[in-house]
């Protein structure tokens, strides 16, 4: 069984959202990268799983202006484009981490922490 990992700290920096996890891992997410991966019903078709969000409709300079925890399993962001319905589970955030070791692990087919 996989051990649960929780954010210890979330920082909304100018260039990225940075999540420091309780296991010491650091996940930087460029704002637009994370906004384009929203899984809410407005952004992804609930039945087919197909994207509904047109990337062209998301401003290049979109930023998370605030965040809040959702239960003990996710984060929600308020975006500068006024989108706020997406919930990003901790598991999902870790699976799309943009750090060099995680990217290398995905490229090599291995999972990384």
MDTraj code that builds the backbone (N, CA, C; nanometers):
import mdtraj as md
import numpy as np

residues = "UNK UNK UNK UNK UNK UNK UNK UNK UNK UNK UNK UNK UNK UNK UNK UNK UNK UNK UNK UNK UNK UNK UNK UNK UNK UNK UNK UNK UNK UNK UNK UNK UNK UNK UNK UNK UNK UNK UNK UNK UNK UNK UNK UNK UNK UNK UNK UNK UNK UNK UNK UNK UNK UNK UNK UNK UNK UNK UNK UNK UNK UNK UNK UNK UNK UNK UNK UNK UNK UNK UNK UNK UNK UNK UNK UNK UNK UNK UNK UNK UNK UNK UNK UNK UNK UNK UNK UNK UNK UNK UNK UNK UNK UNK UNK UNK UNK UNK UNK UNK UNK UNK UNK UNK UNK UNK UNK UNK UNK UNK UNK UNK UNK".split()
xyz = np.array([
    [0.0842, -0.1184, 0.0000],
    [0.0000, 0.0000, 0.0000],
    [0.0886, 0.1247, 0.0000],
    [0.0533, 0.2218, -0.0825],
    [0.1306, 0.3437, -0.0965],
    [0.1068, 0.4352, 0.0229],
    [0.2152, 0.4922, 0.0765],
    [0.2056, 0.5820, 0.1906],
    [0.1574, 0.7195, 0.1453],
    [0.0686, 0.7797, 0.2226],
    [0.0162, 0.9126, 0.1903],
    [0.1244, 1.0175, 0.2122],
    [0.1292, 1.1131, 0.1213],
    [0.2246, 1.2233, 0.1291],
    [0.1439, 1.3523, 0.1282],
    [0.1802, 1.4436, 0.2165],
    [0.1056, 1.5678, 0.2317],
    [0.1957, 1.6894, 0.2105],
    [0.1372, 1.7984, 0.1621],
    [0.2166, 1.9214, 0.1506],
    [0.2484, 1.9769, 0.2890],
    [0.3711, 2.0165, 0.3066],
    [0.4138, 2.0807, 0.4308],
    [0.4008, 2.2313, 0.4161],
    [0.4246, 2.2804, 0.2930],
    [0.4199, 2.4237, 0.2649],
    [0.3864, 2.4444, 0.1180],
    [0.3063, 2.5464, 0.0882],
    [0.2725, 2.5836, -0.0490],
    [0.3048, 2.7313, -0.0647],
    [0.3891, 2.7638, -0.1634],
    [0.4284, 2.9022, -0.1883],
    [0.3841, 2.9442, -0.3275],
    [0.3200, 3.0595, -0.3356],
    [0.2801, 3.1148, -0.4647],
    [0.3836, 3.2200, -0.5034],
    [0.4837, 3.1779, -0.5784],
    [0.5908, 3.2675, -0.6213],
    [0.5543, 3.3320, -0.7545],
    [0.6320, 3.4301, -0.7966],
    [0.6038, 3.4978, -0.9233],
    [0.6053, 3.4033, -1.0419],
    [0.7016, 3.3106, -1.0449],
    [0.7174, 3.2234, -1.1613],
    [0.6591, 3.0839, -1.1442],
    [0.6237, 3.0460, -1.0210],
    [0.5753, 2.9094, -0.9993],
    [0.5045, 2.8945, -0.8653],
    [0.4266, 2.7892, -0.8578],
    [0.3702, 2.7427, -0.7320],
    [0.4668, 2.6353, -0.6842],
    [0.5162, 2.6481, -0.5632],
    [0.6131, 2.5515, -0.5121],
    [0.5513, 2.4784, -0.3930],
    [0.5476, 2.3456, -0.4040],
    [0.4958, 2.2626, -0.2952],
    [0.6139, 2.1903, -0.2323],
    [0.6299, 2.2104, -0.1022],
    [0.7289, 2.1351, -0.0254],
    [0.6507, 2.0271, 0.0485],
    [0.6840, 1.9015, 0.0182],
    [0.6113, 1.7869, 0.0732],
    [0.6703, 1.7439, 0.2068],
    [0.5909, 1.6728, 0.2846],
    [0.6377, 1.6301, 0.4168],
    [0.7495, 1.5267, 0.4112],
    [0.7759, 1.4688, 0.2941],
    [0.8888, 1.3761, 0.2800],
    [1.0150, 1.4486, 0.2313],
    [1.0083, 1.5835, 0.2214],
    [1.1246, 1.6620, 0.1809],
    [1.1306, 1.6933, 0.0326],
    [1.0464, 1.6303, -0.0479],
    [1.0464, 1.6561, -0.1916],
    [0.9951, 1.7970, -0.2194],
    [1.0502, 1.8609, -0.3214],
    [1.0092, 1.9966, -0.3612],
    [0.9571, 1.9905, -0.5042],
    [0.8325, 2.0338, -0.5239],
    [0.7684, 2.0300, -0.6563],
    [0.7381, 2.1715, -0.7045],
    [0.8105, 2.2189, -0.8065],
    [0.7782, 2.3495, -0.8650],
    [0.6804, 2.3308, -0.9816],
    [0.5749, 2.4095, -0.9838],
    [0.4762, 2.4037, -1.0914],
    [0.4612, 2.5417, -1.1534],
    [0.5060, 2.5619, -1.2764],
    [0.4762, 2.6893, -1.3413],
    [0.3246, 2.7114, -1.3387],
    [0.2828, 2.8332, -1.3135],
    [0.1404, 2.8628, -1.2960],
    [0.0549, 2.8102, -1.4117],
    [0.0893, 2.8468, -1.5334],
    [0.0060, 2.8080, -1.6484],
    [0.0069, 2.6563, -1.6677],
    [0.1205, 2.5924, -1.6432],
    [0.1302, 2.4461, -1.6518],
    [0.0224, 2.3824, -1.5636],
    [0.0122, 2.4304, -1.4392],
    [-0.0849, 2.3726, -1.3468],
    [-0.2278, 2.4116, -1.3839],
    [-0.2490, 2.5347, -1.4252],
    [-0.3837, 2.5790, -1.4653],
    [-0.4366, 2.4949, -1.5818],
    [-0.3500, 2.4620, -1.6773],
    [-0.3915, 2.3838, -1.7937],
    [-0.4205, 2.2378, -1.7594],
    [-0.3835, 2.1940, -1.6405],
    [-0.4073, 2.0563, -1.5986],
    [-0.5244, 2.0439, -1.5014],
    [-0.6057, 2.1475, -1.4932],
    [-0.7241, 2.1434, -1.4080],
    [-0.8138, 2.0279, -1.4524],
    [-0.8651, 1.9537, -1.3553],
    [-0.9477, 1.8363, -1.3825],
    [-1.0959, 1.8596, -1.3529],
    [-1.1384, 1.9857, -1.3316],
    [-1.2790, 2.0115, -1.2989],
    [-1.3689, 1.9823, -1.4190],
    [-1.4997, 1.9782, -1.3953],
    [-1.5965, 1.9446, -1.5004],
    [-1.5999, 2.0479, -1.6129],
    [-1.5593, 2.1708, -1.5844],
    [-1.5530, 2.2715, -1.6907],
    [-1.4322, 2.2495, -1.7819],
    [-1.3292, 2.1873, -1.7285],
    [-1.2046, 2.1708, -1.8040],
    [-1.1880, 2.0319, -1.8653],
    [-1.2542, 1.9312, -1.8076],
    [-1.2441, 1.7938, -1.8565],
    [-1.3848, 1.7331, -1.8581],
    [-1.4220, 1.6720, -1.9686],
    [-1.5525, 1.6076, -1.9796],
    [-1.5600, 1.4931, -1.8794],
    [-1.6604, 1.4962, -1.7948],
    [-1.6735, 1.3965, -1.6880],
    [-1.6963, 1.2550, -1.7395],
    [-1.7640, 1.2420, -1.8510],
    [-1.7963, 1.1086, -1.9030],
    [-1.6813, 1.0471, -1.9825],
    [-1.6217, 1.1260, -2.0708],
    [-1.5180, 1.0719, -2.1590],
    [-1.3762, 1.0941, -2.1066],
    [-1.3589, 1.1935, -2.0186],
    [-1.2249, 1.2279, -1.9723],
    [-1.1489, 1.3153, -2.0712],
    [-1.2156, 1.3515, -2.1812],
    [-1.1503, 1.4348, -2.2826],
    [-1.1424, 1.5802, -2.2357],
    [-1.0326, 1.6468, -2.2704],
    [-1.0190, 1.7883, -2.2323],
    [-1.1279, 1.8739, -2.2961],
    [-1.1799, 1.9689, -2.2175],
    [-1.2762, 2.0657, -2.2681],
    [-1.2141, 2.2051, -2.2713],
    [-1.1066, 2.2228, -2.1978],
    [-1.0411, 2.3524, -2.1870],
    [-0.9585, 2.3802, -2.3122],
    [-0.9843, 2.4935, -2.3748],
    [-0.9042, 2.5373, -2.4885],
    [-0.7821, 2.6103, -2.4331],
    [-0.6618, 2.5556, -2.4512],
    [-0.5421, 2.6202, -2.3980],
    [-0.5266, 2.7660, -2.4431],
    [-0.5796, 2.7971, -2.5608],
    [-0.5713, 2.9349, -2.6108],
    [-0.6532, 3.0318, -2.5253],
    [-0.7502, 2.9795, -2.4495],
    [-0.8347, 3.0653, -2.3664],
    [-0.7694, 3.0997, -2.2324],
    [-0.6573, 3.0359, -2.2016],
    [-0.5875, 3.0610, -2.0758],
    [-0.4730, 3.1593, -2.1023],
    [-0.4756, 3.2747, -2.0377],
    [-0.3707, 3.3735, -2.0611],
    [-0.2316, 3.3178, -2.0298],
    [-0.1346, 3.3598, -2.1075],
    [0.0044, 3.3163, -2.0854],
    [0.0527, 3.3557, -1.9458],
    [0.0028, 3.4679, -1.8937],
    [0.0504, 3.5183, -1.7647],
    [-0.0421, 3.4822, -1.6482],
    [-0.1265, 3.3791, -1.6655],
    [-0.2158, 3.3375, -1.5584],
    [-0.1338, 3.2990, -1.4351],
    [-0.1865, 3.3320, -1.3178],
    [-0.1178, 3.2988, -1.1925],
    [-0.2199, 3.2552, -1.0889],
    [-0.1762, 3.1704, -0.9996],
    [-0.2573, 3.1381, -0.8824],
    [-0.2430, 3.2557, -0.7867],
    [-0.3564, 3.3127, -0.7464],
    [-0.3515, 3.4277, -0.6558],
    [-0.3804, 3.3874, -0.5108],
    [-0.4344, 3.2673, -0.4930],
    [-0.4588, 3.2170, -0.3587],
    [-0.4778, 3.0655, -0.3670],
    [-0.4711, 3.0002, -0.2537],
    [-0.4936, 2.8558, -0.2476],
    [-0.5545, 2.8203, -0.1130],
    [-0.6205, 2.7053, -0.1084],
    [-0.6733, 2.6565, 0.0172],
    [-0.6759, 2.5052, 0.0146],
    [-0.6638, 2.4448, 0.1325],
    [-0.6711, 2.2987, 0.1395],
    [-0.8146, 2.2519, 0.1212],
    [-0.8293, 2.1347, 0.0624],
    [-0.9593, 2.0704, 0.0487],
    [-0.9484, 1.9387, 0.1247],
    [-1.0158, 1.9327, 0.2365],
    [-1.0060, 1.8141, 0.3200],
    [-0.8615, 1.7841, 0.3528],
    [-0.8296, 1.6583, 0.3524],
    [-0.6937, 1.6125, 0.3810],
    [-0.6348, 1.5445, 0.2585],
    [-0.6805, 1.5896, 0.1367],
    [-0.6396, 1.5180, 0.0175],
    [-0.6102, 1.6054, -0.1040],
    [-0.6361, 1.7359, -0.0969],
    [-0.6226, 1.8165, -0.2189],
    [-0.5995, 1.9636, -0.1876],
    [-0.5641, 2.0371, -0.2935],
    [-0.5521, 2.1828, -0.2894],
    [-0.6437, 2.2412, -0.3950],
    [-0.6954, 2.3592, -0.3671],
    [-0.7749, 2.4334, -0.4638],
    [-0.7075, 2.5683, -0.4824],
    [-0.7010, 2.6147, -0.6075],
    [-0.6368, 2.7421, -0.6385],
    [-0.7380, 2.8397, -0.6952],
    [-0.7213, 2.9649, -0.6620],
    [-0.7959, 3.0726, -0.7256],
    [-0.7006, 3.1344, -0.8266],
    [-0.7396, 3.1284, -0.9539],
    [-0.6530, 3.1727, -1.0626],
    [-0.6862, 3.3153, -1.1042],
    [-0.5877, 3.3840, -1.1569],
    [-0.6064, 3.5226, -1.2009],
    [-0.7052, 3.5343, -1.3160],
    [-0.7363, 3.4236, -1.3844],
    [-0.8383, 3.4267, -1.4909],
    [-0.9776, 3.3986, -1.4329],
    [-0.9915, 3.4055, -1.3021],
    [-1.1138, 3.3865, -1.2220],
    [-1.1632, 3.2421, -1.2163],
    [-1.0841, 3.1471, -1.2619],
    [-1.1207, 3.0058, -1.2506],
    [-1.0883, 2.9598, -1.1083],
    [-1.1783, 2.8852, -1.0463],
    [-1.1533, 2.8418, -0.9094],
    [-1.2168, 2.7077, -0.8741],
    [-1.2734, 2.6359, -0.9699],
    [-1.3455, 2.5131, -0.9372],
    [-1.2591, 2.3876, -0.9363],
    [-1.1351, 2.3964, -0.9791],
    [-1.0509, 2.2778, -0.9844],
    [-0.9963, 2.2373, -0.8502],
    [-0.9938, 2.1076, -0.8269],
    [-0.9335, 2.0509, -0.7070],
    [-0.8185, 1.9624, -0.7539],
    [-0.7020, 1.9874, -0.7000],
    [-0.5814, 1.9140, -0.7366],
    [-0.5450, 1.8223, -0.6211],
    [-0.5689, 1.6924, -0.6370],
    [-0.5358, 1.6003, -0.5284],
    [-0.3850, 1.5950, -0.5099],
    [-0.3448, 1.5629, -0.3889],
    [-0.2017, 1.5518, -0.3604],
    [-0.1373, 1.4470, -0.4509],
    [-0.2060, 1.3360, -0.4701],
    [-0.1537, 1.2288, -0.5555],
    [-0.1345, 1.2795, -0.6989],
    [-0.2329, 1.3539, -0.7507],
    [-0.2228, 1.4083, -0.8862],
    [-0.1057, 1.5065, -0.8957],
    [-0.0933, 1.5952, -0.7970],
    [0.0168, 1.6921, -0.7998],
    [0.1526, 1.6217, -0.8021],
    [0.1681, 1.5204, -0.7189],
    [0.2962, 1.4485, -0.7191],
    [0.3196, 1.3790, -0.8527],
    [0.2143, 1.3302, -0.9159],
    [0.2301, 1.2576, -1.0424],
    [0.2700, 1.3485, -1.1582],
    [0.2450, 1.4793, -1.1463],
    [0.2806, 1.5725, -1.2540],
    [0.3936, 1.6666, -1.2128],
    [0.4668, 1.6309, -1.1075],
    [0.5776, 1.7143, -1.0598],
    [0.6732, 1.7444, -1.1752],
    [0.7184, 1.8690, -1.1814],
    [0.8049, 1.9122, -1.2914],
    [0.9532, 1.9136, -1.2546],
    [0.9899, 1.8651, -1.1373],
    [1.1319, 1.8692, -1.0996],
    [1.2140, 1.7749, -1.1885],
    [1.3417, 1.7971, -1.1931],
    [1.4304, 1.7195, -1.2806],
    [1.4273, 1.5691, -1.2482],
    [1.4395, 1.5282, -1.1209],
    [1.4347, 1.3833, -1.0933],
    [1.3022, 1.3182, -1.1345],
    [1.1892, 1.3867, -1.1113],
    [1.0594, 1.3283, -1.1504],
    [1.0476, 1.3198, -1.3014],
    [1.0894, 1.4238, -1.3720],
    [1.0859, 1.4202, -1.5184],
    [1.1741, 1.3081, -1.5718],
    [1.2918, 1.2931, -1.5138],
    [1.3832, 1.1873, -1.5569],
    [1.3227, 1.0495, -1.5277],
    [1.2572, 1.0355, -1.4126],
    [1.1942, 0.9089, -1.3764],
    [1.0820, 0.8717, -1.4735],
    [1.0016, 0.9708, -1.5111],
    [0.8948, 0.9434, -1.6066],
    [0.9499, 0.9101, -1.7440],
    [1.0563, 0.9767, -1.7835],
    [1.1177, 0.9503, -1.9147],
    [1.1758, 0.8106, -1.9186],
    [1.2263, 0.7655, -1.8023],
    [1.2861, 0.6325, -1.7949],
    [1.1877, 0.5239, -1.7593],
    [1.0608, 0.5627, -1.7322],
    [0.9579, 0.4651, -1.7004],
    [0.9540, 0.4268, -1.5537],
    [1.0374, 0.4925, -1.4699],
    [1.0378, 0.4619, -1.3281],
    [0.9654, 0.5715, -1.2530],
    [0.9108, 0.5388, -1.1368],
    [0.8499, 0.6418, -1.0546],
    [0.9570, 0.7007, -0.9642],
    [0.9396, 0.8280, -0.9334],
    [1.0376, 0.8993, -0.8534],
    [0.9703, 0.9621, -0.7338],
    [1.0437, 0.9836, -0.6265],
    [0.9830, 1.0479, -0.5087],
    [1.0174, 1.1919, -0.4980],
])
top = md.Topology()
chain = top.add_chain()
for i, resn in enumerate(residues, 1):
    res = top.add_residue(resn, chain, resSeq=i)
    for name in ("N", "CA", "C"):
        top.add_atom(name, md.element.get_by_symbol(name[0]), res)
traj = md.Trajectory(xyz[None], top)
